Amino acid sequence: MKYQVLVVLSVLVGILLLTACGAPAGYNAQDVVDAFRVAGLEVEGVKTIPVTKANFGLCPMYAIAAVDFEIPSVCLGPQTISCGARVFVFAASDKAGLEKTRDFFAAIGKSSAMFFTWLLIHDNILVEMSGDVPEAKVKQYQDALDSMK
């Protein structure tokens, strides 16, 4: 009987500690898409990007999930190479992975204007957005991200 009580108490203490001290789960890609849509921003053709070597190419593979979408008003010109964004989701505890991925895109963007992308961060989310998106519109997307609670 003492053993059973001890086991039950140990389990309860463990649950309480995990609940009190555990890191928040963070946001997922759908949370981001929903926040953009609620803000009235363009989000079309949302597609899941499987986290594989083939899909990520040179990009670091720290993300646990990713989606991409188009911003139709940016897709209008023939000179537009990229007209959307990618949402990378990281484990809530993997700030280092998010920062390494951010640094990767920032370095490429500095190496050539052709590769410049906007980088938006909120909690465990990194959004890599086409450099063709006007800065004022990028701010609207960042504000929508920041509104997630």
Solvent accessible surface area in square Angstrom, and as a share of the most:
residue,aa,sasa,rsa
1,M,172,0.77
2,K,178,0.76
3,Y,160,0.61
4,Q,116,0.52
5,V,70,0.40
6,L,113,0.56
7,V,63,0.36
8,V,86,0.49
9,L,95,0.47
10,S,65,0.42
11,V,81,0.47
12,L,90,0.45
13,V,81,0.46
14,G,30,0.29
15,I,97,0.49
16,L,121,0.60
17,L,104,0.52
18,L,134,0.67
19,T,108,0.63
20,A,85,0.66
21,C,104,0.63
22,G,45,0.44
23,A,73,0.57
24,P,100,0.63
25,A,100,0.78
26,G,29,0.28
27,Y,42,0.16
28,N,78,0.40
29,A,13,0.10
30,Q,96,0.43
31,D,52,0.27
32,V,0,0.00
33,V,3,0.02
34,D,63,0.32
35,A,15,0.12
36,F,0,0.00
37,R,119,0.44
38,V,136,0.78
39,A,56,0.44
40,G,67,0.65
41,L,25,0.12
42,E,47,0.21
43,V,6,0.03
44,E,92,0.41
45,G,50,0.48
46,V,53,0.31
47,K,123,0.52
48,T,105,0.61
49,I,23,0.12
50,P,76,0.48
51,V,45,0.26
52,T,56,0.33
53,K,162,0.69
54,A,99,0.77
55,N,65,0.33
56,F,10,0.04
57,G,53,0.51
58,L,161,0.80
59,C,9,0.05
60,P,30,0.19
61,M,91,0.41
62,Y,89,0.34
63,A,6,0.05
64,I,110,0.56
65,A,41,0.32
66,A,1,0.01
67,V,15,0.09
68,D,37,0.19
69,F,5,0.02
70,E,85,0.38
71,I,0,0.00
72,P,51,0.32
73,S,53,0.34
74,V,14,0.08
75,C,44,0.26
76,L,146,0.73
77,G,23,0.22
78,P,141,0.88
79,Q,143,0.63
80,T,30,0.17
81,I,135,0.69
82,S,54,0.35
83,C,29,0.17
84,G,10,0.10
85,A,6,0.05
86,R,67,0.24
87,V,0,0.00
88,F,1,0.01
89,V,6,0.03
90,F,1,0.01
91,A,37,0.29
92,A,26,0.20
93,S,98,0.64
94,D,41,0.21
95,K,91,0.39
96,A,59,0.45
97,G,1,0.01
98,L,6,0.03
99,E,79,0.35
100,K,106,0.45
101,T,1,0.00
102,R,81,0.30
103,D,70,0.36
104,F,48,0.20
105,F,14,0.06
106,A,37,0.29
107,A,61,0.48
108,I,55,0.28
109,G,11,0.10
110,K,175,0.74
111,S,87,0.56
112,S,37,0.24
113,A,95,0.73
114,M,131,0.59
115,F,105,0.44
116,F,84,0.35
117,T,28,0.16
118,W,56,0.20
119,L,44,0.22
120,L,9,0.04
121,I,59,0.30
122,H,37,0.16
123,D,59,0.31
124,N,3,0.02
125,I,0,0.00
126,L,0,0.00
127,V,0,0.00
128,E,16,0.07
129,M,1,0.00
130,S,3,0.02
131,G,28,0.27
132,D,75,0.39
133,V,2,0.01
134,P,75,0.47
135,E,117,0.53
136,A,80,0.62
137,K,49,0.21
138,V,8,0.05
139,K,124,0.52
140,Q,96,0.42
141,Y,0,0.00
142,Q,43,0.19
143,D,71,0.37
144,A,4,0.03
145,L,0,0.00
146,D,73,0.38
147,S,69,0.45
148,M,19,0.08
149,K,207,0.88
